[in-house]
Amino acid sequence: MQTVTYVDQPVLKRLNDKALKYDFNRALKKAFVKKLPKTVKFPLVFTLPTNGDSQMRCQFVGYLEDKERLELGLEYNRLELWLDMNWEDYENLPKSVV
């Protein structure tokens, strides 16, 4: 078994709002995050300490069904999300055993 760190839409919205509030370098458009399906989990695939090691740059990926992809106006089903967050939020990301 393996533990996977991930975000879903509600967690992503909360962290993205914080990234926008504090003007972090990587954040997403609020309207885009709001449209993401609430049931999809986006696994964490890459991290990099940034901003003098005070933040963690995180890359999440996911796969959307055609209907979800079209609602978001995306060309491809694979979705890649980049978000900067503070260390406390990074360490408290949800985890799941698979």
URTA-V839097 format. One record per helix or strand of 3 or more residues. SS is the DSSP state (~ for helix, > for strand). FROM is the first residue (numbers start at 0). LEN is the number of residues. If there is no record, write none. Layout:
SS;FROM;LEN
SS;FROM;LEN
//
This chain:
>;2;5
~;8;13
~;29;6
>;41;9
>;54;9
~;65;7
>;77;9
~;86;5
>;93;4
//
